[in-house]
Amino acid sequence: MIYFKACPRCRGDIQLQNDGTGDALHCLQCGYERAVAPHLLAKAREMQRAKAA
Ligand SMILES: [Zn+2]
């Protein structure tokens, strides 16, 4: 899954990856990386749904 323009550093596109130990966000443009807590991930998905509706 990709979150467009979601990078806090460069406003680039963030890809959600799972490295086996957990989910992580990875910016396609600048390489910004961040681990994601499961509850934050659920919240992000909620927000995506709200935007789509
Ligand atoms: Zn970035």
mmCIF file of the protein (N, C-alpha, C, O) and its ligand, coordinates in Angstrom:
data_MODEL
# 
_entry.id   MODEL 
# 
loop_
_entity.id 
_entity.type 
_entity.pdbx_number_of_molecules 
1 polymer     1 
2 non-polymer 1 
# 
_entity_poly.entity_id                      1 
_entity_poly.type                           'polypeptide(L)' 
_entity_poly.nstd_linkage                   no 
_entity_poly.nstd_monomer                   no 
_entity_poly.pdbx_seq_one_letter_code       MIYFKACPRCRGDIQLQNDGTGDALHCLQCGYERAVAPHLLAKAREMQRAKAA 
_entity_poly.pdbx_seq_one_letter_code_can   MIYFKACPRCRGDIQLQNDGTGDALHCLQCGYERAVAPHLLAKAREMQRAKAA 
_entity_poly.pdbx_strand_id                 A 
# 
loop_
_entity_poly_seq.entity_id 
_entity_poly_seq.num 
_entity_poly_seq.mon_id 
_entity_poly_seq.hetero 
1 1  MET n 
1 2  ILE n 
1 3  TYR n 
1 4  PHE n 
1 5  LYS n 
1 6  ALA n 
1 7  CYS n 
1 8  PRO n 
1 9  ARG n 
1 10 CYS n 
1 11 ARG n 
1 12 GLY n 
1 13 ASP n 
1 14 ILE n 
1 15 GLN n 
1 16 LEU n 
1 17 GLN n 
1 18 ASN n 
1 19 ASP n 
1 20 GLY n 
1 21 THR n 
1 22 GLY n 
1 23 ASP n 
1 24 ALA n 
1 25 LEU n 
1 26 HIS n 
1 27 CYS n 
1 28 LEU n 
1 29 GLN n 
1 30 CYS n 
1 31 GLY n 
1 32 TYR n 
1 33 GLU n 
1 34 ARG n 
1 35 ALA n 
1 36 VAL n 
1 37 ALA n 
1 38 PRO n 
1 39 HIS n 
1 40 LEU n 
1 41 LEU n 
1 42 ALA n 
1 43 LYS n 
1 44 ALA n 
1 45 ARG n 
1 46 GLU n 
1 47 MET n 
1 48 GLN n 
1 49 ARG n 
1 50 ALA n 
1 51 LYS n 
1 52 ALA n 
1 53 ALA n 
# 
loop_
_struct_asym.id 
_struct_asym.entity_id 
A 1 
B 2 
# 
loop_
_chem_comp.id 
_chem_comp.type 
_chem_comp.mon_nstd_flag 
ALA 'L-peptide linking' y 
ARG 'L-peptide linking' y 
ASN 'L-peptide linking' y 
ASP 'L-peptide linking' y 
CYS 'L-peptide linking' y 
GLN 'L-peptide linking' y 
GLU 'L-peptide linking' y 
GLY 'peptide linking'   y 
HIS 'L-peptide linking' y 
ILE 'L-peptide linking' y 
LEU 'L-peptide linking' y 
LYS 'L-peptide linking' y 
MET 'L-peptide linking' y 
PHE 'L-peptide linking' y 
PRO 'L-peptide linking' y 
THR 'L-peptide linking' y 
TYR 'L-peptide linking' y 
VAL 'L-peptide linking' y 
ZN  non-polymer         . 
# 
_pdbx_entity_nonpoly.entity_id   2 
_pdbx_entity_nonpoly.name        ? 
_pdbx_entity_nonpoly.comp_id     ZN 
# 
_pdbx_nonpoly_scheme.asym_id         B 
_pdbx_nonpoly_scheme.entity_id       2 
_pdbx_nonpoly_scheme.mon_id          ZN 
_pdbx_nonpoly_scheme.ndb_seq_num     1 
_pdbx_nonpoly_scheme.pdb_seq_num     101 
_pdbx_nonpoly_scheme.auth_seq_num    101 
_pdbx_nonpoly_scheme.pdb_mon_id      ZN 
_pdbx_nonpoly_scheme.auth_mon_id     ZN 
_pdbx_nonpoly_scheme.pdb_strand_id   A 
_pdbx_nonpoly_scheme.pdb_ins_code    . 
# 
loop_
_atom_site.group_PDB 
_atom_site.id 
_atom_site.type_symbol 
_atom_site.label_atom_id 
_atom_site.label_alt_id 
_atom_site.label_comp_id 
_atom_site.label_asym_id 
_atom_site.label_entity_id 
_atom_site.label_seq_id 
_atom_site.pdbx_PDB_ins_code 
_atom_site.Cartn_x 
_atom_site.Cartn_y 
_atom_site.Cartn_z 
_atom_site.occupancy 
_atom_site.B_iso_or_equiv 
_atom_site.pdbx_formal_charge 
_atom_site.auth_seq_id 
_atom_site.auth_comp_id 
_atom_site.auth_asym_id 
_atom_site.auth_atom_id 
_atom_site.pdbx_PDB_model_num 
ATOM   1   N  N  . MET A 1 1  ? 0.847   -1.194  0.000  1.00 0.00 ? 1   MET A N  1 
ATOM   2   C  CA . MET A 1 1  ? 0.000   0.000   0.000  1.00 0.00 ? 1   MET A CA 1 
ATOM   3   C  C  . MET A 1 1  ? 0.883   1.246   0.000  1.00 0.00 ? 1   MET A C  1 
ATOM   4   O  O  . MET A 1 1  ? 1.928   1.284   0.650  1.00 0.00 ? 1   MET A O  1 
ATOM   5   N  N  . ILE A 1 2  ? 0.450   2.248   -0.730 1.00 0.00 ? 2   ILE A N  1 
ATOM   6   C  CA . ILE A 1 2  ? 1.229   3.484   -0.797 1.00 0.00 ? 2   ILE A CA 1 
ATOM   7   C  C  . ILE A 1 2  ? 0.383   4.668   -0.343 1.00 0.00 ? 2   ILE A C  1 
ATOM   8   O  O  . ILE A 1 2  ? -0.761  4.842   -0.763 1.00 0.00 ? 2   ILE A O  1 
ATOM   9   N  N  . TYR A 1 3  ? 0.978   5.470   0.521  1.00 0.00 ? 3   TYR A N  1 
ATOM   10  C  CA . TYR A 1 3  ? 0.311   6.693   0.954  1.00 0.00 ? 3   TYR A CA 1 
ATOM   11  C  C  . TYR A 1 3  ? 0.942   7.856   0.201  1.00 0.00 ? 3   TYR A C  1 
ATOM   12  O  O  . TYR A 1 3  ? 2.112   8.180   0.408  1.00 0.00 ? 3   TYR A O  1 
ATOM   13  N  N  . PHE A 1 4  ? 0.175   8.470   -0.658 1.00 0.00 ? 4   PHE A N  1 
ATOM   14  C  CA . PHE A 1 4  ? 0.729   9.532   -1.486 1.00 0.00 ? 4   PHE A CA 1 
ATOM   15  C  C  . PHE A 1 4  ? 0.965   10.816  -0.688 1.00 0.00 ? 4   PHE A C  1 
ATOM   16  O  O  . PHE A 1 4  ? 0.130   11.240  0.111  1.00 0.00 ? 4   PHE A O  1 
ATOM   17  N  N  . LYS A 1 5  ? 2.119   11.410  -0.933 1.00 0.00 ? 5   LYS A N  1 
ATOM   18  C  CA . LYS A 1 5  ? 2.486   12.695  -0.313 1.00 0.00 ? 5   LYS A CA 1 
ATOM   19  C  C  . LYS A 1 5  ? 2.366   12.662  1.203  1.00 0.00 ? 5   LYS A C  1 
ATOM   20  O  O  . LYS A 1 5  ? 1.930   13.636  1.816  1.00 0.00 ? 5   LYS A O  1 
ATOM   21  N  N  . ALA A 1 6  ? 2.749   11.550  1.803  1.00 0.00 ? 6   ALA A N  1 
ATOM   22  C  CA . ALA A 1 6  ? 2.599   11.405  3.250  1.00 0.00 ? 6   ALA A CA 1 
ATOM   23  C  C  . ALA A 1 6  ? 3.920   11.538  3.999  1.00 0.00 ? 6   ALA A C  1 
ATOM   24  O  O  . ALA A 1 6  ? 3.938   11.465  5.228  1.00 0.00 ? 6   ALA A O  1 
ATOM   25  N  N  . CYS A 1 7  ? 5.026   11.731  3.281  1.00 0.00 ? 7   CYS A N  1 
ATOM   26  C  CA . CYS A 1 7  ? 6.314   11.831  3.952  1.00 0.00 ? 7   CYS A CA 1 
ATOM   27  C  C  . CYS A 1 7  ? 6.445   13.164  4.681  1.00 0.00 ? 7   CYS A C  1 
ATOM   28  O  O  . CYS A 1 7  ? 6.263   14.222  4.078  1.00 0.00 ? 7   CYS A O  1 
ATOM   29  N  N  . PRO A 1 8  ? 6.763   13.118  5.992  1.00 0.00 ? 8   PRO A N  1 
ATOM   30  C  CA . PRO A 1 8  ? 6.909   14.350  6.769  1.00 0.00 ? 8   PRO A CA 1 
ATOM   31  C  C  . PRO A 1 8  ? 8.171   15.121  6.406  1.00 0.00 ? 8   PRO A C  1 
ATOM   32  O  O  . PRO A 1 8  ? 8.292   16.306  6.714  1.00 0.00 ? 8   PRO A O  1 
ATOM   33  N  N  . ARG A 1 9  ? 9.100   14.454  5.758  1.00 0.00 ? 9   ARG A N  1 
ATOM   34  C  CA . ARG A 1 9  ? 10.374  15.099  5.436  1.00 0.00 ? 9   ARG A CA 1 
ATOM   35  C  C  . ARG A 1 9  ? 10.339  15.770  4.067  1.00 0.00 ? 9   ARG A C  1 
ATOM   36  O  O  . ARG A 1 9  ? 10.769  16.914  3.920  1.00 0.00 ? 9   ARG A O  1 
ATOM   37  N  N  . CYS A 1 10 ? 9.827   15.058  3.067  1.00 0.00 ? 10  CYS A N  1 
ATOM   38  C  CA . CYS A 1 10 ? 9.914   15.574  1.703  1.00 0.00 ? 10  CYS A CA 1 
ATOM   39  C  C  . CYS A 1 10 ? 8.568   15.636  0.974  1.00 0.00 ? 10  CYS A C  1 
ATOM   40  O  O  . CYS A 1 10 ? 8.501   16.034  -0.188 1.00 0.00 ? 10  CYS A O  1 
ATOM   41  N  N  . ARG A 1 11 ? 7.512   15.241  1.664  1.00 0.00 ? 11  ARG A N  1 
ATOM   42  C  CA . ARG A 1 11 ? 6.181   15.212  1.043  1.00 0.00 ? 11  ARG A CA 1 
ATOM   43  C  C  . ARG A 1 11 ? 6.117   14.201  -0.094 1.00 0.00 ? 11  ARG A C  1 
ATOM   44  O  O  . ARG A 1 11 ? 5.288   14.313  -0.998 1.00 0.00 ? 11  ARG A O  1 
ATOM   45  N  N  . GLY A 1 12 ? 6.995   13.222  -0.037 1.00 0.00 ? 12  GLY A N  1 
ATOM   46  C  CA . GLY A 1 12 ? 7.006   12.191  -1.060 1.00 0.00 ? 12  GLY A CA 1 
ATOM   47  C  C  . GLY A 1 12 ? 5.989   11.105  -0.759 1.00 0.00 ? 12  GLY A C  1 
ATOM   48  O  O  . GLY A 1 12 ? 5.193   11.214  0.174  1.00 0.00 ? 12  GLY A O  1 
ATOM   49  N  N  . ASP A 1 13 ? 6.032   10.064  -1.563 1.00 0.00 ? 13  ASP A N  1 
ATOM   50  C  CA . ASP A 1 13 ? 5.089   8.963   -1.405 1.00 0.00 ? 13  ASP A CA 1 
ATOM   51  C  C  . ASP A 1 13 ? 5.660   7.908   -0.468 1.00 0.00 ? 13  ASP A C  1 
ATOM   52  O  O  . ASP A 1 13 ? 6.814   7.502   -0.600 1.00 0.00 ? 13  ASP A O  1 
ATOM   53  N  N  . ILE A 1 14 ? 4.843   7.474   0.474  1.00 0.00 ? 14  ILE A N  1 
ATOM   54  C  CA . ILE A 1 14 ? 5.273   6.520   1.496  1.00 0.00 ? 14  ILE A CA 1 
ATOM   55  C  C  . ILE A 1 14 ? 4.699   5.145   1.197  1.00 0.00 ? 14  ILE A C  1 
ATOM   56  O  O  . ILE A 1 14 ? 3.502   4.986   0.958  1.00 0.00 ? 14  ILE A O  1 
ATOM   57  N  N  . GLN A 1 15 ? 5.570   4.172   1.217  1.00 0.00 ? 15  GLN A N  1 
ATOM   58  C  CA . GLN A 1 15 ? 5.111   2.807   0.997  1.00 0.00 ? 15  GLN A CA 1 
ATOM   59  C  C  . GLN A 1 15 ? 5.100   2.051   2.317  1.00 0.00 ? 15  GLN A C  1 
ATOM   60  O  O  . GLN A 1 15 ? 6.029   2.147   3.118  1.00 0.00 ? 15  GLN A O  1 
ATOM   61  N  N  . LEU A 1 16 ? 4.036   1.306   2.519  1.00 0.00 ? 16  LEU A N  1 
ATOM   62  C  CA . LEU A 1 16 ? 3.930   0.491   3.721  1.00 0.00 ? 16  LEU A CA 1 
ATOM   63  C  C  . LEU A 1 16 ? 4.532   -0.878  3.447  1.00 0.00 ? 16  LEU A C  1 
ATOM   64  O  O  . LEU A 1 16 ? 4.122   -1.576  2.520  1.00 0.00 ? 16  LEU A O  1 
ATOM   65  N  N  . GLN A 1 17 ? 5.519   -1.256  4.272  1.00 0.00 ? 17  GLN A N  1 
ATOM   66  C  CA . GLN A 1 17 ? 6.184   -2.529  4.067  1.00 0.00 ? 17  GLN A CA 1 
ATOM   67  C  C  . GLN A 1 17 ? 6.098   -3.358  5.332  1.00 0.00 ? 17  GLN A C  1 
ATOM   68  O  O  . GLN A 1 17 ? 5.941   -2.825  6.430  1.00 0.00 ? 17  GLN A O  1 
ATOM   69  N  N  . ASN A 1 18 ? 6.202   -4.665  5.169  1.00 0.00 ? 18  ASN A N  1 
ATOM   70  C  CA . ASN A 1 18 ? 6.265   -5.543  6.329  1.00 0.00 ? 18  ASN A CA 1 
ATOM   71  C  C  . ASN A 1 18 ? 7.546   -6.362  6.223  1.00 0.00 ? 18  ASN A C  1 
ATOM   72  O  O  . ASN A 1 18 ? 7.709   -7.171  5.310  1.00 0.00 ? 18  ASN A O  1 
ATOM   73  N  N  . ASP A 1 19 ? 8.449   -6.140  7.170  1.00 0.00 ? 19  ASP A N  1 
ATOM   74  C  CA . ASP A 1 19 ? 9.749   -6.817  7.100  1.00 0.00 ? 19  ASP A CA 1 
ATOM   75  C  C  . ASP A 1 19 ? 9.767   -8.124  7.875  1.00 0.00 ? 19  ASP A C  1 
ATOM   76  O  O  . ASP A 1 19 ? 10.827  -8.722  8.059  1.00 0.00 ? 19  ASP A O  1 
ATOM   77  N  N  . GLY A 1 20 ? 8.617   -8.567  8.326  1.00 0.00 ? 20  GLY A N  1 
ATOM   78  C  CA . GLY A 1 20 ? 8.558   -9.823  9.049  1.00 0.00 ? 20  GLY A CA 1 
ATOM   79  C  C  . GLY A 1 20 ? 8.446   -9.619  10.549 1.00 0.00 ? 20  GLY A C  1 
ATOM   80  O  O  . GLY A 1 20 ? 7.891   -10.462 11.254 1.00 0.00 ? 20  GLY A O  1 
ATOM   81  N  N  . THR A 1 21 ? 8.964   -8.518  11.031 1.00 0.00 ? 21  THR A N  1 
ATOM   82  C  CA . THR A 1 21 ? 8.876   -8.236  12.473 1.00 0.00 ? 21  THR A CA 1 
ATOM   83  C  C  . THR A 1 21 ? 7.799   -7.209  12.755 1.00 0.00 ? 21  THR A C  1 
ATOM   84  O  O  . THR A 1 21 ? 7.383   -7.029  13.899 1.00 0.00 ? 21  THR A O  1 
ATOM   85  N  N  . GLY A 1 22 ? 7.349   -6.535  11.704 1.00 0.00 ? 22  GLY A N  1 
ATOM   86  C  CA . GLY A 1 22 ? 6.330   -5.512  11.900 1.00 0.00 ? 22  GLY A CA 1 
ATOM   87  C  C  . GLY A 1 22 ? 6.232   -4.643  10.670 1.00 0.00 ? 22  GLY A C  1 
ATOM   88  O  O  . GLY A 1 22 ? 7.006   -4.785  9.723  1.00 0.00 ? 22  GLY A O  1 
ATOM   89  N  N  . ASP A 1 23 ? 5.274   -3.747  10.695 1.00 0.00 ? 23  ASP A N  1 
ATOM   90  C  CA . ASP A 1 23 ? 5.080   -2.847  9.568  1.00 0.00 ? 23  ASP A CA 1 
ATOM   91  C  C  . ASP A 1 23 ? 6.013   -1.652  9.669  1.00 0.00 ? 23  ASP A C  1 
ATOM   92  O  O  . ASP A 1 23 ? 6.348   -1.197  10.763 1.00 0.00 ? 23  ASP A O  1 
ATOM   93  N  N  . ALA A 1 24 ? 6.425   -1.154  8.514  1.00 0.00 ? 24  ALA A N  1 
ATOM   94  C  CA . ALA A 1 24 ? 7.267   0.028   8.484  1.00 0.00 ? 24  ALA A CA 1 
ATOM   95  C  C  . ALA A 1 24 ? 6.891   0.889   7.287  1.00 0.00 ? 24  ALA A C  1 
ATOM   96  O  O  . ALA A 1 24 ? 6.457   0.392   6.248  1.00 0.00 ? 24  ALA A O  1 
ATOM   97  N  N  . LEU A 1 25 ? 7.066   2.170   7.458  1.00 0.00 ? 25  LEU A N  1 
ATOM   98  C  CA . LEU A 1 25 ? 6.818   3.098   6.363  1.00 0.00 ? 25  LEU A CA 1 
ATOM   99  C  C  . LEU A 1 25 ? 8.148   3.442   5.717  1.00 0.00 ? 25  LEU A C  1 
ATOM   100 O  O  . LEU A 1 25 ? 9.144   3.662   6.407  1.00 0.00 ? 25  LEU A O  1 
ATOM   101 N  N  . HIS A 1 26 ? 8.161   3.488   4.401  1.00 0.00 ? 26  HIS A N  1 
ATOM   102 C  CA . HIS A 1 26 ? 9.388   3.781   3.676  1.00 0.00 ? 26  HIS A CA 1 
ATOM   103 C  C  . HIS A 1 26 ? 9.084   4.783   2.581  1.00 0.00 ? 26  HIS A C  1 
ATOM   104 O  O  . HIS A 1 26 ? 8.228   4.539   1.730  1.00 0.00 ? 26  HIS A O  1 
ATOM   105 N  N  . CYS A 1 27 ? 9.787   5.921   2.596  1.00 0.00 ? 27  CYS A N  1 
ATOM   106 C  CA . CYS A 1 27 ? 9.553   6.948   1.589  1.00 0.00 ? 27  CYS A CA 1 
ATOM   107 C  C  . CYS A 1 27 ? 10.281  6.603   0.300  1.00 0.00 ? 27  CYS A C  1 
ATOM   108 O  O  . CYS A 1 27 ? 11.478  6.317   0.312  1.00 0.00 ? 27  CYS A O  1 
ATOM   109 N  N  . LEU A 1 28 ? 9.562   6.628   -0.801 1.00 0.00 ? 28  LEU A N  1 
ATOM   110 C  CA . LEU A 1 28 ? 10.151  6.270   -2.094 1.00 0.00 ? 28  LEU A CA 1 
ATOM   111 C  C  . LEU A 1 28 ? 11.083  7.355   -2.607 1.00 0.00 ? 28  LEU A C  1 
ATOM   112 O  O  . LEU A 1 28 ? 11.973  7.074   -3.410 1.00 0.00 ? 28  LEU A O  1 
ATOM   113 N  N  . GLN A 1 29 ? 10.893  8.582   -2.160 1.00 0.00 ? 29  GLN A N  1 
ATOM   114 C  CA . GLN A 1 29 ? 11.680  9.694   -2.685 1.00 0.00 ? 29  GLN A CA 1 
ATOM   115 C  C  . GLN A 1 29 ? 12.969  9.950   -1.905 1.00 0.00 ? 29  GLN A C  1 
ATOM   116 O  O  . GLN A 1 29 ? 14.031  10.105  -2.508 1.00 0.00 ? 29  GLN A O  1 
ATOM   117 N  N  . CYS A 1 30 ? 12.892  9.996   -0.567 1.00 0.00 ? 30  CYS A N  1 
ATOM   118 C  CA . CYS A 1 30 ? 14.069  10.392  0.210  1.00 0.00 ? 30  CYS A CA 1 
ATOM   119 C  C  . CYS A 1 30 ? 14.608  9.276   1.094  1.00 0.00 ? 30  CYS A C  1 
ATOM   120 O  O  . CYS A 1 30 ? 15.670  9.427   1.698  1.00 0.00 ? 30  CYS A O  1 
ATOM   121 N  N  . GLY A 1 31 ? 13.886  8.147   1.180  1.00 0.00 ? 31  GLY A N  1 
ATOM   122 C  CA . GLY A 1 31 ? 14.396  7.036   1.966  1.00 0.00 ? 31  GLY A CA 1 
ATOM   123 C  C  . GLY A 1 31 ? 14.035  7.098   3.437  1.00 0.00 ? 31  GLY A C  1 
ATOM   124 O  O  . GLY A 1 31 ? 14.499  6.280   4.231  1.00 0.00 ? 31  GLY A O  1 
ATOM   125 N  N  . TYR A 1 32 ? 13.211  8.063   3.802  1.00 0.00 ? 32  TYR A N  1 
ATOM   126 C  CA . TYR A 1 32 ? 12.742  8.159   5.178  1.00 0.00 ? 32  TYR A CA 1 
ATOM   127 C  C  . TYR A 1 32 ? 12.080  6.854   5.599  1.00 0.00 ? 32  TYR A C  1 
ATOM   128 O  O  . TYR A 1 32 ? 11.273  6.297   4.855  1.00 0.00 ? 32  TYR A O  1 
ATOM   129 N  N  . GLU A 1 33 ? 12.421  6.361   6.798  1.00 0.00 ? 33  GLU A N  1 
ATOM   130 C  CA . GLU A 1 33 ? 11.831  5.120   7.272  1.00 0.00 ? 33  GLU A CA 1 
ATOM   131 C  C  . GLU A 1 33 ? 11.308  5.282   8.676  1.00 0.00 ? 33  GLU A C  1 
ATOM   132 O  O  . GLU A 1 33 ? 11.873  6.018   9.485  1.00 0.00 ? 33  GLU A O  1 
ATOM   133 N  N  . ARG A 1 34 ? 10.237  4.594   8.957  1.00 0.00 ? 34  ARG A N  1 
ATOM   134 C  CA . ARG A 1 34 ? 9.666   4.676   10.290 1.00 0.00 ? 34  ARG A CA 1 
ATOM   135 C  C  . ARG A 1 34 ? 8.846   3.425   10.594 1.00 0.00 ? 34  ARG A C  1 
ATOM   136 O  O  . ARG A 1 34 ? 8.021   2.995   9.787  1.00 0.00 ? 34  ARG A O  1 
ATOM   137 N  N  . ALA A 1 35 ? 9.084   2.859   11.752 1.00 0.00 ? 35  ALA A N  1 
ATOM   138 C  CA . ALA A 1 35 ? 8.282   1.712   12.175 1.00 0.00 ? 35  ALA A CA 1 
ATOM   139 C  C  . ALA A 1 35 ? 6.900   2.210   12.567 1.00 0.00 ? 35  ALA A C  1 
ATOM   140 O  O  . ALA A 1 35 ? 6.739   3.338   13.035 1.00 0.00 ? 35  ALA A O  1 
ATOM   141 N  N  . VAL A 1 36 ? 5.918   1.361   12.371 1.00 0.00 ? 36  VAL A N  1 
ATOM   142 C  CA . VAL A 1 36 ? 4.546   1.752   12.651 1.00 0.00 ? 36  VAL A CA 1 
ATOM   143 C  C  . VAL A 1 36 ? 3.943   0.886   13.741 1.00 0.00 ? 36  VAL A C  1 
ATOM   144 O  O  . VAL A 1 36 ? 3.935   -0.341  13.644 1.00 0.00 ? 36  VAL A O  1 
ATOM   145 N  N  . ALA A 1 37 ? 3.442   1.531   14.768 1.00 0.00 ? 37  ALA A N  1 
ATOM   146 C  CA . ALA A 1 37 ? 2.721   0.788   15.801 1.00 0.00 ? 37  ALA A CA 1 
ATOM   147 C  C  . ALA A 1 37 ? 1.371   0.374   15.234 1.00 0.00 ? 37  ALA A C  1 
ATOM   148 O  O  . ALA A 1 37 ? 0.727   1.142   14.520 1.00 0.00 ? 37  ALA A O  1 
ATOM   149 N  N  . PRO A 1 38 ? 0.950   -0.842  15.556 1.00 0.00 ? 38  PRO A N  1 
ATOM   150 C  CA . PRO A 1 38 ? -0.294  -1.378  14.990 1.00 0.00 ? 38  PRO A CA 1 
ATOM   151 C  C  . PRO A 1 38 ? -1.501  -0.464  15.186 1.00 0.00 ? 38  PRO A C  1 
ATOM   152 O  O  . PRO A 1 38 ? -2.339  -0.360  14.290 1.00 0.00 ? 38  PRO A O  1 
ATOM   153 N  N  . HIS A 1 39 ? -1.606  0.194   16.323 1.00 0.00 ? 39  HIS A N  1 
ATOM   154 C  CA . HIS A 1 39 ? -2.784  1.037   16.554 1.00 0.00 ? 39  HIS A CA 1 
ATOM   155 C  C  . HIS A 1 39 ? -2.738  2.283   15.679 1.00 0.00 ? 39  HIS A C  1 
ATOM   156 O  O  . HIS A 1 39 ? -3.782  2.808   15.293 1.00 0.00 ? 39  HIS A O  1 
ATOM   157 N  N  . LEU A 1 40 ? -1.540  2.758   15.365 1.00 0.00 ? 40  LEU A N  1 
ATOM   158 C  CA . LEU A 1 40 ? -1.420  3.904   14.466 1.00 0.00 ? 40  LEU A CA 1 
ATOM   159 C  C  . LEU A 1 40 ? -1.803  3.506   13.048 1.00 0.00 ? 40  LEU A C  1 
ATOM   160 O  O  . LEU A 1 40 ? -2.400  4.281   12.302 1.00 0.00 ? 40  LEU A O  1 
ATOM   161 N  N  . LEU A 1 41 ? -1.444  2.283   12.700 1.00 0.00 ? 41  LEU A N  1 
ATOM   162 C  CA . LEU A 1 41 ? -1.752  1.767   11.369 1.00 0.00 ? 41  LEU A CA 1 
ATOM   163 C  C  . LEU A 1 41 ? -3.264  1.671   11.178 1.00 0.00 ? 41  LEU A C  1 
ATOM   164 O  O  . LEU A 1 41 ? -3.796  2.049   10.134 1.00 0.00 ? 41  LEU A O  1 
ATOM   165 N  N  . ALA A 1 42 ? -3.939  1.167   12.191 1.00 0.00 ? 42  ALA A N  1 
ATOM   166 C  CA . ALA A 1 42 ? -5.394  1.051   12.124 1.00 0.00 ? 42  ALA A CA 1 
ATOM   167 C  C  . ALA A 1 42 ? -6.009  2.431   11.959 1.00 0.00 ? 42  ALA A C  1 
ATOM   168 O  O  . ALA A 1 42 ? -6.981  2.602   11.223 1.00 0.00 ? 42  ALA A O  1 
ATOM   169 N  N  . LYS A 1 43 ? -5.444  3.406   12.641 1.00 0.00 ? 43  LYS A N  1 
ATOM   170 C  CA . LYS A 1 43 ? -5.967  4.768   12.550 1.00 0.00 ? 43  LYS A CA 1 
ATOM   171 C  C  . LYS A 1 43 ? -5.750  5.336   11.149 1.00 0.00 ? 43  LYS A C  1 
ATOM   172 O  O  . LYS A 1 43 ? -6.622  6.012   10.605 1.00 0.00 ? 43  LYS A O  1 
ATOM   173 N  N  . ALA A 1 44 ? -4.600  5.061   10.579 1.00 0.00 ? 44  ALA A N  1 
ATOM   174 C  CA . ALA A 1 44 ? -4.302  5.544   9.231  1.00 0.00 ? 44  ALA A CA 1 
ATOM   175 C  C  . ALA A 1 44 ? -5.271  4.935   8.223  1.00 0.00 ? 44  ALA A C  1 
ATOM   176 O  O  . ALA A 1 44 ? -5.712  5.607   7.290  1.00 0.00 ? 44  ALA A O  1 
ATOM   177 N  N  . ARG A 1 45 ? -5.592  3.681   8.415  1.00 0.00 ? 45  ARG A N  1 
ATOM   178 C  CA . ARG A 1 45 ? -6.534  3.022   7.498  1.00 0.00 ? 45  ARG A CA 1 
ATOM   179 C  C  . ARG A 1 45 ? -7.923  3.625   7.642  1.00 0.00 ? 45  ARG A C  1 
ATOM   180 O  O  . ARG A 1 45 ? -8.647  3.790   6.661  1.00 0.00 ? 45  ARG A O  1 
ATOM   181 N  N  . GLU A 1 46 ? -8.279  3.948   8.867  1.00 0.00 ? 46  GLU A N  1 
ATOM   182 C  CA . GLU A 1 46 ? -9.567  4.609   9.104  1.00 0.00 ? 46  GLU A CA 1 
ATOM   183 C  C  . GLU A 1 46 ? -9.631  5.930   8.364  1.00 0.00 ? 46  GLU A C  1 
ATOM   184 O  O  . GLU A 1 46 ? -10.636 6.253   7.730  1.00 0.00 ? 46  GLU A O  1 
ATOM   185 N  N  . MET A 1 47 ? -8.556  6.687   8.450  1.00 0.00 ? 47  MET A N  1 
ATOM   186 C  CA . MET A 1 47 ? -8.521  7.998   7.807  1.00 0.00 ? 47  MET A CA 1 
ATOM   187 C  C  . MET A 1 47 ? -8.618  7.868   6.293  1.00 0.00 ? 47  MET A C  1 
ATOM   188 O  O  . MET A 1 47 ? -9.270  8.676   5.631  1.00 0.00 ? 47  MET A O  1 
ATOM   189 N  N  . GLN A 1 48 ? -7.961  6.838   5.747  1.00 0.00 ? 48  GLN A N  1 
ATOM   190 C  CA . GLN A 1 48 ? -8.025  6.596   4.309  1.00 0.00 ? 48  GLN A CA 1 
ATOM   191 C  C  . GLN A 1 48 ? -9.455  6.294   3.890  1.00 0.00 ? 48  GLN A C  1 
ATOM   192 O  O  . GLN A 1 48 ? -9.930  6.780   2.864  1.00 0.00 ? 48  GLN A O  1 
ATOM   193 N  N  . ARG A 1 49 ? -10.131 5.489   4.691  1.00 0.00 ? 49  ARG A N  1 
ATOM   194 C  CA . ARG A 1 49 ? -11.525 5.159   4.402  1.00 0.00 ? 49  ARG A CA 1 
ATOM   195 C  C  . ARG A 1 49 ? -12.390 6.401   4.445  1.00 0.00 ? 49  ARG A C  1 
ATOM   196 O  O  . ARG A 1 49 ? -13.251 6.602   3.588  1.00 0.00 ? 49  ARG A O  1 
ATOM   197 N  N  . ALA A 1 50 ? -12.157 7.234   5.449  1.00 0.00 ? 50  ALA A N  1 
ATOM   198 C  CA . ALA A 1 50 ? -12.950 8.452   5.618  1.00 0.00 ? 50  ALA A CA 1 
ATOM   199 C  C  . ALA A 1 50 ? -12.760 9.366   4.414  1.00 0.00 ? 50  ALA A C  1 
ATOM   200 O  O  . ALA A 1 50 ? -13.708 10.001  3.952  1.00 0.00 ? 50  ALA A O  1 
ATOM   201 N  N  . LYS A 1 51 ? -11.525 9.431   3.907  1.00 0.00 ? 51  LYS A N  1 
ATOM   202 C  CA . LYS A 1 51 ? -11.216 10.281  2.748  1.00 0.00 ? 51  LYS A CA 1 
ATOM   203 C  C  . LYS A 1 51 ? -11.910 9.751   1.493  1.00 0.00 ? 51  LYS A C  1 
ATOM   204 O  O  . LYS A 1 51 ? -12.407 10.524  0.675  1.00 0.00 ? 51  LYS A O  1 
ATOM   205 N  N  . ALA A 1 52 ? -11.937 8.433   1.351  1.00 0.00 ? 52  ALA A N  1 
ATOM   206 C  CA . ALA A 1 52 ? -12.507 7.814   0.166  1.00 0.00 ? 52  ALA A CA 1 
ATOM   207 C  C  . ALA A 1 52 ? -14.029 7.951   0.138  1.00 0.00 ? 52  ALA A C  1 
ATOM   208 O  O  . ALA A 1 52 ? -14.637 8.012   -0.930 1.00 0.00 ? 52  ALA A O  1 
ATOM   209 N  N  . ALA A 1 53 ? -14.625 7.997   1.308  1.00 0.00 ? 53  ALA A N  1 
ATOM   210 C  CA . ALA A 1 53 ? -16.090 8.048   1.385  1.00 0.00 ? 53  ALA A CA 1 
ATOM   211 C  C  . ALA A 1 53 ? -16.640 9.424   0.998  1.00 0.00 ? 53  ALA A C  1 
ATOM   212 O  O  . ALA A 1 53 ? -17.853 9.630   1.011  1.00 0.00 ? 53  ALA A O  1 
HETATM 213 ZN ZN . ZN  B 2 .  ? 10.521  11.499  1.909  1.00 0.00 2 101 ZN  A ZN 1 
# 
